[in-house]
């Protein structure tokens, strides 16, 4: 299964989500079954993760130090099984780009901490953890079960 975490600039929310979710999959022994990456709809290629995003993740044992922002391209849309977006706007843009609605997961709105203090990034990280647990239970676990039954 291939999951893409999508935000605007790919320096805060989506790399944090990618790192946290990757750690969750390792803890559940599913890292071989679930591939995840992140991208931004307006990312500047190669930008590093925001310093406070790195710090907030490091506090929970998640490393995103080597992250480099990248922009989602239309050519790669068919590659992904699920798109986890940070807002309804991101989901709408993906739909307009041709992503089927059933492949887009819209969590509760995740505020963009860009340019804010470490506390804002911690709040974002904690919200992401909560939403990613729900995402895993509601979507990923169910889809993995279907895949296992089909094989």
C-alpha positions in Angstrom: 0.0 0.0 0.0 1.3 3.5 -0.9 0.3 6.6 1.0 1.1 10.2 0.2 0.8 12.9 2.9 0.0 16.2 1.2 0.2 19.8 2.5 1.1 23.1 0.9 4.9 23.6 1.2 6.1 20.1 2.3 8.2 21.6 5.1 5.9 21.3 8.2 2.7 19.2 8.3 3.3 16.5 5.7 6.9 15.6 6.5 5.8 15.4 10.2 2.9 13.2 9.2 5.2 11.0 7.1 7.8 10.6 9.9 5.2 9.9 12.6 3.3 7.4 10.4 6.5 5.7 9.4 7.3 5.2 13.0 3.8 3.9 13.7 4.2 1.3 10.9 7.5 0.2 12.3 6.0 -0.2 15.8 3.2 -2.3 14.3 5.6 -4.4 12.1 4.0 -3.1 8.9 6.9 -1.1 7.4 7.2 -3.7 4.6 3.5 -3.5 3.7 3.1 0.3 3.8 5.2 2.8 1.8 4.6 6.4 2.7 6.0 9.7 1.4 5.0 13.4 1.5 4.7 16.2 -1.0 3.4 19.7 -1.2 1.1 21.3 -3.7 3.2 24.4 -3.8 6.5 23.1 -2.5 9.9 24.6 -3.4 12.0 21.6 -4.4 14.7 20.8 -1.9 13.7 23.1 1.0 14.5 21.5 4.3 11.9 20.7 6.9 11.2 23.6 9.2 13.5 23.7 12.2 10.6 23.6 14.7 9.1 20.6 12.8 12.4 18.8 13.2 12.5 19.7 16.9 8.9 18.7 17.7 9.4 15.4 16.0 12.7 14.7 17.6 11.0 15.1 21.0 8.9 11.9 20.3 11.8 10.0 18.7 10.9 10.7 15.0 13.7 11.9 12.7 12.8 14.2 9.8 16.2 15.9 9.6 17.1 14.8 6.1 13.8 15.8 4.6 13.8 17.7 1.4 10.6 19.3 0.1 9.1 18.2 -3.2 6.1 19.1 -5.3 3.5 16.6 -6.2 3.3 16.0 -9.9 0.4 14.9 -12.0 2.4 12.0 -13.4 2.7 10.4 -10.0 -1.0 10.6 -9.0 -1.8 7.1 -10.2 1.1 5.7 -8.1 -0.6 6.4 -4.7 -3.4 4.3 -3.1 -4.3 6.9 -0.5 -3.8 10.6 -0.1 -3.9 12.0 3.5 -4.5 15.8 3.2 -4.1 18.5 5.8 -7.2 20.4 4.8 -10.4 20.3 2.6 -8.7 22.7 0.2 -5.9 20.2 -0.4 -8.4 17.5 -1.0 -10.4 19.7 -3.4 -7.2 20.5 -5.4 -6.3 16.8 -5.6 -9.8 16.0 -6.9 -9.5 18.7 -9.5 -6.2 17.1 -10.6 -7.9 13.8 -11.1 -7.6 11.9 -7.9 -10.7 9.8 -7.2 -12.5 11.1 -4.1 -12.4 7.6 -2.5 -8.6 7.8 -2.5 -8.5 11.1 -0.5 -8.6 11.0 3.3 -9.7 14.3 4.9 -8.8 14.4 8.6 -10.1 17.0 11.0 -8.4 20.3 9.9 -4.7 20.4 10.8 -3.6 24.0 11.2 -0.4 25.1 9.5 2.3 26.0 12.0 4.5 27.5 9.4 6.6 30.4 10.9 5.2 29.9 14.4 6.9 29.0 17.7 7.8 25.5 18.9 4.5 25.2 20.8 2.5 25.6 17.6 4.6 22.8 16.1 4.0 20.6 19.1 0.3 21.2 18.9 0.4 20.3 15.2 2.5 17.1 15.9 0.0 16.0 18.6 -3.0 16.7 16.4 -1.2 14.7 13.6 -0.6 11.7 15.9 -4.3 11.7 16.9 -5.5 11.9 13.3 -2.9 9.3 12.1 -4.2 6.8 14.6 -7.7 7.4 13.4 -6.5 7.1 9.8 -4.8 3.8 10.5 -7.9 2.3 12.2 -10.4 3.7 9.7 -8.5 3.2 6.4 -5.1 1.5 6.4 -5.9 -1.4 8.7 -9.1 -2.2 6.8 -7.4 -2.0 3.4 -4.6 -4.2 4.6 -7.1 -6.8 5.8 -8.8 -6.7 2.3 -5.4 -7.2 0.6 -4.6 -10.1 2.9 -8.0 -11.8 2.3 -7.6 -11.3 -1.5 -4.2 -13.0 -1.6 
